[in-house]
Amino acid sequence: MSVSAAAPRRIRRAPAVRALLLQILAFPLTLATVWLLARAGLLHALSTQSWLLVTLVQGAWAAGLSWRAGLASWWRAIQFLFPPVLFLARESADALALPPGAFLAIFLFLLLLYWSTFRTQVPYYPSGRRVWEEVARQLPQDRPLRIIDIGSGLGGLVLDLARRRPDCELSGIELAPLPWLASSLRARLAGSRARFLRGDYENLNFGNYDAVFAYLSPAAMGGLWRKAAAEMRPGSVLLSYEFAIAEREPDERVVTIDSRKILYIWHF
């Protein structure tokens, strides 16, 4: 299959796209249900309460269809809550007299922040200084390393390691434009040697790195392991914060300081 044909298929299979299609499919079922409720005398003039009931019916149908389609449990909750939350947000906006431009600004901000989360299923997950300290402790200390943070967000880990390990080459890669821009500006303003790339880590060769750090999501871990197993060289290390890999038990588990979350480590 060609790359041009594979890309649209990946997009169609993305859970967010499937969820949207199921919301659309639920709409005629909602209309039929509302008509039956009205005929039975259970739904009267379309007041705010009645409209809220309609959105709950829409959400229930969408959640049911998502369950039938095999989407994960959190998608069913999102599908159920999305219509009533959207309705209540509109009601609140009317009450506060917010200008339409405010919604456009919020939409553009979220778009630039989360970008292709609908496809990758990896939202923005910030880590923290305690994690950075533990990663620095776990890295080999006896030689210079090439290290990359895949999904580097605002660049905190990479910038911190660049200060701690001046002997190492530090990089981060981020797909979303806003976090990538923020991390690049932070590096420039700080005069850091850290380098930030904008793109998909799938296009990297992990064999070019001695250490790969990931803070992704459960949905991405299977693909991450397949790529790491195929490309990482002997002597390199893969670190994943919070999310394990089902296909391979980690060589080490480290509970981060002041946290119950685990740093998983695989040696190659």
C-alpha positions as CSV (number, residue, x, y, z in Angstrom):
1,M,0.0,0.0,0.0
2,S,1.4,3.5,-0.9
3,V,2.0,6.1,1.7
4,S,-0.7,8.4,0.1
5,A,-3.3,5.6,0.4
6,A,-2.2,4.6,3.9
7,A,-2.5,8.1,5.5
8,P,-6.3,8.5,4.8
9,R,-6.9,5.0,6.1
10,R,-5.1,5.8,9.4
11,I,-7.1,9.0,9.8
12,R,-10.4,7.1,9.2
13,R,-9.4,4.5,11.8
14,A,-8.5,7.1,14.4
15,P,-10.8,6.8,17.4
16,A,-11.7,10.5,17.4
17,V,-12.8,10.3,13.8
18,R,-14.9,7.2,14.5
19,A,-16.4,8.9,17.5
20,L,-17.4,11.9,15.4
21,L,-19.0,9.6,12.8
22,L,-20.9,7.8,15.6
23,Q,-22.2,11.1,16.9
24,I,-23.5,11.8,13.4
25,L,-25.1,8.4,13.2
26,A,-26.8,8.9,16.6
27,F,-28.5,12.0,15.4
28,P,-31.4,10.4,13.5
29,L,-31.9,7.9,16.4
30,T,-32.1,10.9,18.7
31,L,-34.7,12.6,16.4
32,A,-36.8,9.4,16.4
33,T,-36.5,9.1,20.2
34,V,-37.6,12.7,20.8
35,W,-40.6,12.2,18.4
36,L,-41.6,9.1,20.5
37,L,-41.2,11.0,23.7
38,A,-43.3,13.9,22.4
39,R,-46.0,11.5,21.2
40,A,-46.1,9.9,24.7
41,G,-46.5,13.4,26.3
42,L,-43.1,13.1,28.0
43,L,-41.6,16.0,26.2
44,H,-43.3,19.3,26.0
45,A,-42.3,22.8,24.8
46,L,-38.6,23.0,24.0
47,S,-37.4,24.8,27.2
48,T,-33.9,24.7,28.4
49,Q,-34.7,21.6,30.4
50,S,-36.2,19.9,27.3
51,W,-33.1,20.8,25.2
52,L,-30.9,19.3,27.9
53,L,-32.9,16.1,27.8
54,V,-32.5,16.0,24.0
55,T,-28.7,16.3,24.4
56,L,-28.7,13.5,27.0
57,V,-30.6,11.3,24.6
58,Q,-28.0,12.1,21.9
59,G,-25.2,11.3,24.3
60,A,-26.8,8.0,25.3
61,W,-27.2,6.9,21.7
62,A,-23.6,7.9,20.9
63,A,-22.2,6.1,23.9
64,G,-24.2,3.0,23.0
65,L,-23.0,3.0,19.5
66,S,-19.4,3.5,20.7
67,W,-19.8,0.5,23.0
68,R,-21.1,-1.5,20.0
69,A,-18.2,-0.3,17.8
70,G,-15.7,-1.4,20.4
71,L,-14.3,2.0,21.4
72,A,-12.5,2.2,24.7
73,S,-14.5,2.9,27.8
74,W,-13.3,6.5,28.2
75,W,-14.6,7.2,24.7
76,R,-18.1,6.0,25.7
77,A,-18.0,8.5,28.6
78,I,-16.8,11.3,26.3
79,Q,-19.5,10.5,23.8
80,F,-22.2,10.6,26.5
81,L,-21.0,13.9,28.0
82,F,-20.1,15.7,24.9
83,P,-23.6,16.9,23.7
84,P,-24.9,18.1,27.2
85,V,-21.5,19.8,27.9
86,L,-21.6,21.5,24.6
87,F,-25.2,22.7,25.2
88,L,-24.4,24.0,28.7
89,A,-21.3,25.8,27.4
90,R,-23.5,27.5,24.8
91,E,-26.0,28.5,27.5
92,S,-23.3,29.8,29.7
93,A,-21.8,31.8,26.8
94,D,-25.2,33.4,26.1
95,A,-25.6,34.3,29.8
96,L,-22.1,35.9,29.9
97,A,-22.5,37.5,26.5
98,L,-19.2,36.2,25.2
99,P,-18.2,37.4,21.7
100,P,-18.0,34.7,19.0
101,G,-14.3,35.5,18.6
102,A,-13.6,34.2,22.1
103,F,-14.7,30.7,21.0
104,L,-12.5,31.0,17.8
105,A,-9.5,31.9,19.9
106,I,-10.1,29.0,22.3
107,F,-10.5,26.6,19.4
108,L,-7.3,27.8,17.7
109,F,-5.3,27.6,21.0
110,L,-6.5,24.0,21.6
111,L,-5.9,23.1,17.9
112,L,-2.3,24.3,18.1
113,L,-1.8,22.6,21.5
114,Y,-3.2,19.2,20.7
115,W,-2.9,19.2,16.9
116,S,-3.0,15.5,15.7
117,T,-4.1,14.0,19.1
118,F,-7.1,12.6,17.2
119,R,-4.7,10.4,15.2
120,T,-1.9,9.7,17.6
121,Q,-4.1,9.4,20.8
122,V,-1.2,11.1,22.7
123,P,-2.5,14.2,24.4
124,Y,-0.2,16.8,26.0
125,Y,1.1,15.2,29.2
126,P,3.5,17.4,31.2
127,S,6.0,15.5,33.4
128,G,7.8,17.4,36.1
129,R,11.1,18.0,37.8
130,R,11.0,14.9,40.0
131,V,10.8,12.8,36.8
132,W,13.6,14.7,35.2
133,E,15.9,14.1,38.2
134,E,15.1,10.3,38.1
135,V,15.8,10.1,34.3
136,A,19.1,11.9,34.8
137,R,20.0,9.3,37.5
138,Q,19.1,6.3,35.3
139,L,21.2,7.4,32.3
140,P,24.7,5.9,31.9
141,Q,27.2,8.3,33.4
142,D,30.4,6.9,31.9
143,R,30.1,8.2,28.3
144,P,28.5,10.9,26.2
145,L,25.0,10.1,25.0
146,R,22.6,11.0,22.2
147,I,19.3,11.4,24.0
148,I,15.9,12.2,22.6
149,D,12.5,12.9,24.2
150,I,9.7,11.8,21.9
151,G,6.7,14.0,22.4
152,S,8.8,16.6,24.2
153,G,6.0,19.1,24.9
154,L,7.3,22.4,26.3
155,G,10.8,20.9,26.5
156,G,11.3,20.8,30.3
157,L,13.1,17.4,30.4
158,V,15.4,18.2,27.4
159,L,16.4,21.6,28.8
160,D,17.0,20.2,32.2
161,L,19.2,17.3,30.9
162,A,21.1,19.7,28.7
163,R,22.1,21.6,31.9
164,R,22.9,18.5,33.8
165,R,24.8,16.6,31.1
166,P,26.9,19.1,29.0
167,D,28.7,16.0,27.6
168,C,25.5,14.8,25.9
169,E,23.6,15.7,22.7
170,L,20.0,16.5,23.7
171,S,17.0,16.6,21.3
172,G,13.2,16.7,21.6
173,I,10.6,16.0,18.9
174,E,7.1,17.4,19.1
175,L,4.2,17.2,16.6
176,A,2.0,20.0,17.9
177,P,3.0,23.4,16.7
178,L,2.5,25.4,19.9
179,P,4.5,23.3,22.3
180,W,7.3,22.9,19.7
181,L,7.4,26.7,19.3
182,A,7.5,27.3,23.0
183,S,10.3,24.8,23.6
184,S,12.4,26.2,20.7
185,L,12.0,29.7,22.1
186,R,12.9,28.5,25.6
187,A,16.1,26.9,24.3
188,R,17.1,30.0,22.3
189,L,16.4,32.4,25.2
190,A,18.3,30.2,27.6
191,G,21.2,29.8,25.3
192,S,20.8,26.0,25.6
193,R,22.4,23.5,23.3
194,A,19.2,21.5,23.3
195,R,17.6,21.0,19.9
196,F,13.9,20.7,19.2
197,L,12.4,19.2,16.0
198,R,8.9,19.5,14.8
199,G,7.5,16.2,13.4
200,D,6.4,12.7,14.1
201,Y,8.8,10.4,16.0
202,E,7.7,7.6,13.7
203,N,10.0,9.2,11.1
204,L,13.1,9.0,13.3
205,N,15.5,6.1,13.4
206,F,15.9,5.2,17.1
207,G,19.2,3.6,16.1
208,N,20.7,7.0,16.1
209,Y,20.2,7.5,19.8
210,D,21.6,6.0,23.0
211,A,18.5,6.8,25.1
212,V,14.9,7.4,24.2
213,F,12.5,8.9,26.7
214,A,8.7,8.7,26.2
215,Y,5.7,10.0,28.1
216,L,3.0,9.1,25.6
217,S,-0.3,7.2,26.3
218,P,-1.4,3.6,26.6
219,A,-2.6,3.6,23.0
220,A,0.8,4.4,21.7
221,M,2.9,1.9,23.6
222,G,2.5,-1.1,21.3
223,G,3.7,0.8,18.3
224,L,6.5,2.3,20.3
225,W,7.8,-1.1,21.4
226,R,7.7,-2.4,17.8
227,K,9.8,0.5,16.6
228,A,12.2,0.3,19.5
229,A,12.7,-3.4,19.1
230,A,13.4,-3.0,15.4
231,E,15.7,0.0,15.6
232,M,17.5,0.5,18.9
233,R,21.1,-0.7,19.2
234,P,22.7,-2.9,21.8
235,G,23.7,-0.8,24.8
236,S,20.9,1.7,24.3
237,V,18.0,2.3,26.8
238,L,14.3,3.1,26.4
239,L,12.6,4.9,29.3
240,S,8.8,5.4,29.6
241,Y,7.1,7.4,32.3
242,E,3.9,6.0,33.7
243,F,2.9,3.8,30.8
244,A,4.2,0.2,30.5
245,I,4.6,-2.0,27.4
246,A,2.4,-5.1,27.3
247,E,4.7,-6.9,24.9
248,R,7.8,-6.8,27.0
249,E,8.3,-6.7,30.8
250,P,10.6,-3.8,31.8
251,D,14.1,-4.5,33.0
252,E,13.7,-2.0,35.8
253,R,10.8,-0.2,37.5
254,V,11.6,3.0,39.5
255,V,9.0,4.8,41.6
256,T,9.6,8.5,41.1
257,I,10.3,10.5,44.2
258,D,7.1,11.9,45.9
259,S,5.0,10.1,43.3
260,R,3.3,6.7,42.9
261,K,4.0,6.8,39.2
262,I,6.6,4.6,37.7
263,L,9.5,5.1,35.4
264,Y,9.9,1.9,33.2
265,I,13.3,1.1,31.8
266,W,14.3,-1.4,29.0
267,H,17.9,-2.1,28.2
268,F,18.9,-3.3,24.7
